[in-house]
Amino acid sequence: MIDLTLSQLAHAVSGELRLAEGDTADTVVSGVVDTDSRLMEPGGIFAAKPGEVTDGHLFVDAAVERGAVLALVERPVESAVTQIVVTDVVAALADLAREVVARVRAGGDLRVVGITGSNGKTTTKNLLARILEGEGETVSPRASFNNEVGAPLTMLRVTHSTRFLVSEFGASGPGEIARLAGLVDPDVGVVLMVGMAHAGGFGGIEATLAAKSELVRALRPGGIAVLNADDARVASMASIANERDAAIRWFGRGERAADVRADDVEVTASGTRSIVTADGVSAALHLRVLGEHHVMNALAAIAAATALGVPLETCVERLETVDIAERWRMQPLGSDSIRIINDAYNASPDSMSAALRTLAQITGPGERTVAVLGAMSELGEYAEEEHDRVGLLAVRLGIQRIVVVGPDARRMFLEAIAQGSWDGEAVFFATADEAFDYLLTELRDGDRVLVKSSNSAGLRFLGDRLGESFS
């Protein structure tokens, strides 16, 4: 974080400053800001956020032991550290992030990119960060820090030497993206797709569309909207961009004209090859991240980077250094004989479909497809229908072993059976441990195994265990 005095910090968050011995209102603080006392560093600021399971106020002393010099609290605590008492710690983080980014913008050439979409945010964020970090100091979220806490914590890592801030904006309801993006007023807003992920929380696909549109509405006047030309709902956001006097930069693979596009896409077990064209300039790209769907994420990253002045050739060179999108996202594990693809950090109907299609595409003659599938969360009233669709798709793609895990995913198994996948082709297990025991004896040389579920289903740990067992 940038240097701020304790009085400036208190003013930024509208809090009451309670000084510890040795500090004054002019004492300067510039350390890391975090809500996890275990991640605190010397000179840092600990945000004592109340939680559903525990309360951050209980860990102030632990944070101080690790070097915290300031605590943001909602009530004073008995501790020998300076405290700023606020009404709401989470709101204070947002206020502080707004202040820090505004100060950095005023004193330098910081450019802010916001990314949203029903799927692909984290992958696109990582790809774009890899491109931009070669241009100058780049701040981007750890893992999927994209909510009301994670996004401000990322913003608070900027300094006066930061050239690019890449923010990922997720949401489980209306208004959240508007609040988060409104903290930084992005120069570039990337909208990847509008799908069924979190549709239960939003109340339907049209409500999801409205929520994702909030990023385009939050653009700075004269900013750039990077939009998916192949998604009709995303394409409809062009009218909002026009209202904001924002330029539009299209990416896609379909018939609609796009500023950045990919042709001659070839999917293999070592990644995806394509010819990428940006503004009339073409280059061959070998993206080592598994899955044809990640081509669109790469196009989005290229569209944003080239809008910021990075040449296409440089974008391609840097993208080809990326091995995986993120841990538990199409992560290759195991060995050449039994390959495990652990993609169980998150799941939606769109990403589940993409992962299954990738499994089918990368499995060669003499090899066997095995899909280990868990529940997709946050689908609300659409859950049963969408789980049925996944079971149907797995059968239609000819997946040779369908292993469904967990009661919430059982509809996939039942639909697979109904579609003719029986006699051991489709099996169901209530727990990951039972599935693990089965797979230890079932898997054989030449198997290509996809492990896919939402985070809440916990199959990412099953994928890790399988990877270790067959490495």
Helices and strands as residue ranges (DSSP letters): E 4-5, H 6-12, E 16-18, E 28-29, E 33-34, G 37-39, E 45-47, G 56-59, H 60-65, E 70-73, E 82-85, H 89-107, E 111-116, H 121-132, E 138-139, H 150-155, E 164-168, H 176-181, E 188-191, H 199-202, H 205-217, E 224-228, H 232-235, H 238-243, E 247-252, E 260-268, E 271-278, E 281-287, H 294-307, H 312-319, E 331-334, E 339-343, H 349-362, E 368-373, G 380-382, H 383-396, E 401-405, G 407-409, H 410-418, E 426-429, H 432-442, E 447-452, G 455-457, H 459-469
